[in-house]
Structure formats: structure tokens, C-alpha cells
Amino acid sequence: MKQLNALARFMIQAAKNTGILPTHISLYLALFWSWKQNNFCEPFAVYRKELMVLAHINSIATYHKCIKDLSDMGIIGYVPSYNYYRGSLIYLADINQKPLK
């Protein structure tokens, strides 16, 4: 149920916030798909290349801007790894209750 709540919260915010662009929506849906593939466990690791393909984002700068924007808006929790072989960690559900360190 928390999965649907996270998606519903995002869609409500996307409808109200003109700052959420189609690239933000496609990236969020790619993140949601990755969360599903990880059996809705949190946090889950993501890899930029995979997300860019899923979200149809071609520019690394656009990817980084969108993921930073989603994090700054409080829509996701994002813990970058800065390591090519270790994925960055993402929180989608109840991010306000998770310690992001």
C-alpha cells in the first residue's frame, strides 16, 4: 500500500507544481520501476546509465538536474555514491521519516 501512496503523492505534487517537468516525471517513474524490481525494499541502489535509458533522458546534465530537483523538492531521498560500481541509494516511500546520511 505504501507503494501506491508514494505514487499518488508524486502525481498530486506533479499536478500542482509547475516546476515538475516531463523529465522529472519520467525519471520518477523509472525510479518507481527500479523500486518495484527491488521488491519495494528501501533504500535501493540505482545506476545512472540504467535510469537514463528507462527515463529516455539522453543528457547526463539533465539526469543530475532532475534527480537533484526531485531530492530538493522532498519527493525522493537521494544518497549519491560517487562510485561507478556502487549504485546511489534512493528512498521513495516515507522519505521524511528516513534518516538520510
Beta strands, then each sheet from edge to edge (+ up, - down):
strand 1: 44-46
strand 2: 77-79
strand 3: 88-91
sheet 1: 1+ 3- 2+
end
